[in-house]
Amino acid sequence: MVRFARCKRPFRGGIAMLNGSIIKKRRKELKMNQLELAKGITNQPTISLLENENRPPSVGVLIQIAQKLDLDLNDIAGVPSAPTIQKSLSEAEHLVETYNYSKAKVALTKLVAEKKELNSLVQDRLDCLLAICDMWLTKDWDTAIFNFNQITIVASQHKLESVFPVLALVETGVAYFNKKDTAKQSFYFTEAAKRIVNVTPNEDNIYWYLFILNNIAKYYSKTGDFEQSTLISTEAISIGQEFSTSYFIEMFYYLIAYANESINDGDVTAEEYQKALFFAEYNKNETIIKQAKKHIAALKRN
């Protein structure tokens, strides 16, 4: 079974300062030397500079060090004093989540014009949201693919494991779907499925995390891989429950019921679609309401 990452509490923002003494103290508590801490992540000199001079490595390396020491990143990394940028970005992000791409692009473009140097995590988020807006406003799939590929390349250079490079992979798959390029679409959705398990869901990224799982599960369902679709949908429901959110839950229940019906040659109960219908009505998802009712009616006739 695929194991998805879990978190304690979200890391908010980027690195303003580091307290290397916390890392050093924790390493010694675990009876670990610098070489052992660095193994599989970085090199010993980087650990030494981090502990003794508070010199930060890349965000991706720091995250891995914190995870290896079972430390919370918020405890060792200061947060940049840019609350206005974070607030404005969150407001623009909500506009993207609600498909209000025109207003979102205005807000995001204003941020680009006003911003000072941003940390990798914030820049990553800003670039991805802008690329999504541009794709759906222009329907220029080739430019969208170029923009999303840039995001994944930059994230790779920074060794950054956040939700947005994975979102860029999914949106690239969507662009190829609209170009009717099945092979390339398959590559990007499959790659996104591999990468998402390395990202930790938290309160800040849970919408996009479940959005990604929703798109991947739908992709597998459309291509007839019902086992993978069900696996991802089931895990997504569990993750949503952990965060007390109903994002896309109607879709996950619908995909599970549809997979069971397809695999078992129609041997599925109406109650399985009833779950999808209940949450679809709660989330006002008219498409799933219509589809679930159609399946329920057909099952009751049989």
C-alpha positions in Angstrom: 0.0 0.0 0.0 1.2 3.5 -0.8 2.3 5.3 2.4 1.6 9.0 2.4 3.5 11.4 4.6 2.1 12.9 7.8 2.9 16.0 9.7 2.8 17.4 13.2 2.1 21.1 12.4 2.7 23.1 9.3 5.9 25.0 8.5 4.8 28.5 7.7 7.0 30.6 5.4 10.6 30.5 4.5 14.0 30.6 6.3 14.9 33.9 7.9 17.4 32.6 10.5 18.4 29.3 11.9 19.2 28.1 15.4 21.9 25.5 14.7 22.3 24.8 18.4 18.9 23.1 18.5 20.0 20.7 15.7 23.3 20.0 17.5 21.6 19.3 20.8 19.1 17.0 19.3 21.7 15.2 17.2 23.8 14.5 20.4 20.6 13.3 22.3 20.2 10.7 19.5 23.9 9.8 19.9 24.4 10.6 16.2 27.6 12.1 14.7 27.6 14.7 11.9 28.4 12.1 9.3 25.5 9.9 10.4 23.1 12.9 10.3 24.4 13.9 6.8 24.1 10.4 5.3 21.6 10.3 2.5 20.8 14.0 2.8 24.0 16.2 2.4 27.6 16.2 3.5 29.3 16.6 6.8 30.7 20.2 6.2 27.1 21.4 5.6 26.0 20.0 8.9 29.0 21.6 10.6 28.2 25.0 9.1 24.6 24.6 10.0 25.3 23.8 13.7 28.2 26.1 14.3 27.5 29.1 12.1 23.7 28.9 11.6 24.4 28.8 7.9 21.3 27.4 6.1 21.4 24.7 3.5 18.6 24.5 0.9 15.1 24.3 2.2 14.8 20.7 0.9 17.9 19.6 2.8 16.7 21.4 6.0 13.4 19.7 5.9 15.1 16.3 5.6 17.4 17.1 8.5 14.4 18.1 10.7 12.6 14.9 9.8 15.6 12.7 10.5 15.9 14.4 14.0 12.2 14.4 14.6 12.2 18.2 15.0 9.6 20.6 14.0 10.9 23.0 11.3 9.1 25.9 12.9 11.3 25.5 16.0 14.6 25.8 14.1 13.8 28.1 11.3 12.8 31.7 11.7 9.9 33.0 9.6 10.5 36.1 7.4 8.6 39.2 8.4 6.4 39.5 5.4 2.9 39.0 6.7 1.4 41.2 4.0 2.9 39.1 1.3 1.6 35.9 2.9 -1.8 37.4 3.5 -2.1 38.7 -0.1 -0.9 35.4 -1.5 -3.4 33.4 0.6 -6.3 35.7 -0.6 -5.2 35.2 -4.3 -4.9 31.5 -3.7 -8.5 31.3 -2.5 -9.6 33.0 -5.7 -7.7 30.3 -7.7 -9.3 27.6 -5.6 -12.8 29.0 -6.4 -11.9 29.2 -10.1 -12.0 33.0 -10.1 -8.9 33.2 -12.4 -9.3 36.7 -13.7 -9.3 38.3 -10.2 -6.7 35.9 -9.0 -4.3 36.9 -11.8 -4.7 40.6 -11.1 -3.9 40.0 -7.4 -0.9 37.7 -8.2 0.5 40.0 -10.9 0.4 42.9 -8.3 2.3 40.7 -5.9 5.0 40.0 -8.6 5.4 43.7 -9.2 5.6 44.6 -5.5 7.6 41.7 -4.2 11.1 41.8 -2.8 13.2 38.7 -2.9 11.1 35.7 -1.9 12.1 32.4 -0.4 11.8 29.3 -2.6 8.6 28.1 -1.0 6.7 31.3 -1.6 8.1 31.8 -5.1 7.2 28.3 -5.9 3.6 28.9 -4.8 3.3 32.2 -6.6 4.6 30.9 -9.9 2.3 27.8 -9.9 -0.8 29.8 -9.1 0.0 32.3 -11.9 0.6 29.5 -14.3 -2.8 27.9 -13.5 -4.5 31.2 -14.0 -2.8 31.8 -17.4 -3.6 28.3 -18.6 -7.4 28.5 -17.9 -7.7 32.1 -19.1 -5.9 31.6 -22.4 -6.3 27.9 -23.0 -2.8 28.1 -24.5 -1.7 24.6 -23.6 1.8 24.8 -25.0 2.7 27.9 -23.0 1.1 26.3 -19.9 3.3 23.2 -20.3 6.4 25.4 -20.6 5.5 27.3 -17.5 4.7 24.2 -15.4 8.0 22.5 -16.6 9.9 25.6 -15.4 8.4 25.3 -12.0 9.3 21.6 -11.7 12.9 22.3 -12.9 13.4 25.1 -10.4 12.0 23.0 -7.6 14.3 20.2 -8.5 17.3 22.5 -8.4 16.3 23.6 -4.9 15.6 20.0 -3.9 12.3 21.3 -2.7 9.5 18.8 -1.8 6.4 20.9 -1.6 2.9 20.5 -3.0 3.3 23.0 -5.8 5.9 21.2 -8.0 3.6 18.1 -7.8 0.6 20.4 -8.7 2.6 21.6 -11.7 3.0 18.0 -12.8 -0.7 17.4 -12.5 -1.6 20.6 -14.4 0.9 19.6 -17.2 -1.0 16.3 -17.4 -4.2 18.3 -17.7 -2.7 20.4 -20.5 -1.7 17.3 -22.4 -5.2 15.9 -21.8 -6.6 18.9 -23.6 -4.1 18.5 -26.4 -5.3 14.8 -26.6 -1.8 13.5 -26.1 -2.4 10.3 -24.2 1.2 9.2 -23.8 2.5 12.5 -22.3 -0.6 12.9 -20.2 0.1 9.4 -18.7 3.7 10.3 -18.0 2.9 13.4 -16.0 0.0 11.9 -13.9 2.1 8.8 -13.1 5.0 11.0 -12.1 2.7 13.1 -9.9 1.5 9.9 -8.2 5.1 9.0 -7.4 6.0 12.5 -6.1 2.9 13.3 -3.9 3.8 10.5 -1.4 6.9 12.5 -0.5 5.0 15.7 0.4 3.6 16.1 3.9 0.0 17.3 4.1 -0.6 20.2 6.5 -3.2 22.9 7.2 -1.7 25.2 4.6 -1.5 22.8 1.7 -4.4 20.4 2.4 -6.7 21.8 -0.4 -4.0 21.4 -3.1 -2.9 18.1 -1.6 -6.4 16.6 -2.0 -6.9 18.4 -5.3 -3.8 16.5 -6.6 -5.1 13.2 -5.3 -8.5 13.8 -6.8 -7.0 14.5 -10.2 -4.7 11.4 -10.0 -7.5 9.2 -8.9 -9.8 10.4 -11.7 -7.0 9.8 -14.2 -6.5 6.2 -13.0 -10.3 5.7 -13.1 -10.5 7.0 -16.7 -7.7 4.7 -17.8 -9.3 1.6 -16.2 -6.8 1.2 -13.3 -9.6 0.9 -10.7 -7.3 -0.6 -8.1 -5.0 2.5 -8.0 -8.0 4.8 -8.2 -9.6 3.1 -5.2 -6.3 3.0 -3.3 -5.7 6.8 -3.7 -9.4 7.7 -3.1 -9.5 5.7 0.1 -6.2 7.3 1.4 -7.5 10.7 0.4 -10.7 10.2 2.5 -8.6 9.2 5.5 -6.3 12.3 5.1 -9.4 14.5 4.7 -10.8 13.1 8.0 -7.5 13.9 9.8 -7.8 17.5 8.8 -11.6 17.6 9.3 -12.2 18.8 5.7 -14.7 17.7 3.0 -12.6 18.9 0.0 -13.4 16.6 -2.9 -14.8 13.8 -0.6 -17.8 13.3 -2.8 -15.5 12.6 -5.8 -13.5 10.1 -3.8 -16.6 8.2 -2.7 -18.0 8.3 -6.2 -14.7 6.9 -7.7 -14.7 4.1 -5.1 -18.3 3.1 -5.9 -17.7 3.4 -9.7 -14.5 1.2 -9.4 -16.4 -1.5 -7.4 -19.2 -1.5 -10.0 -16.7 -1.8 -12.8 -14.5 -4.5 -11.3 -17.4 -6.6 -10.0 -19.5 -6.4 -13.2 -22.2 -4.2 -11.6 -22.1 -5.9 -8.2 -22.3 -2.8 -6.1 -24.9 -1.5 -3.7 -26.8 1.8 -4.1 -25.6 2.7 -0.6 -22.1 3.1 -1.9 -23.2 5.8 -4.3 -25.4 7.3 -1.6 -22.3 8.4 0.3 -21.1 10.2 -2.8 -24.5 11.8 -3.2 -24.6 12.9 0.4 -21.3 14.8 0.2 -22.0 16.0 -3.3 -25.1 17.8 -2.0 -23.1 19.1 1.0 -20.4 20.5 -1.3 -22.9 21.5 -4.0 -21.2 19.5 -6.7 -23.9 19.3 -9.3 -22.0 16.9 -11.6 -21.6 14.2 -9.0 -25.2 14.8 -7.7 -26.4 14.0 -11.2 -24.1 11.0 -11.8 -24.7 9.5 -8.4 -28.5 9.7 -8.8 -28.2 8.1 -12.2 -26.3 5.1 -10.8 -28.6 4.8 -7.7 -31.7 4.7 -9.9 -30.1 2.1 -12.2 -29.1 -0.1 -9.3 -32.6 0.1 -7.7 -34.2 -1.0 -11.0 -32.0 -4.2 -11.1 
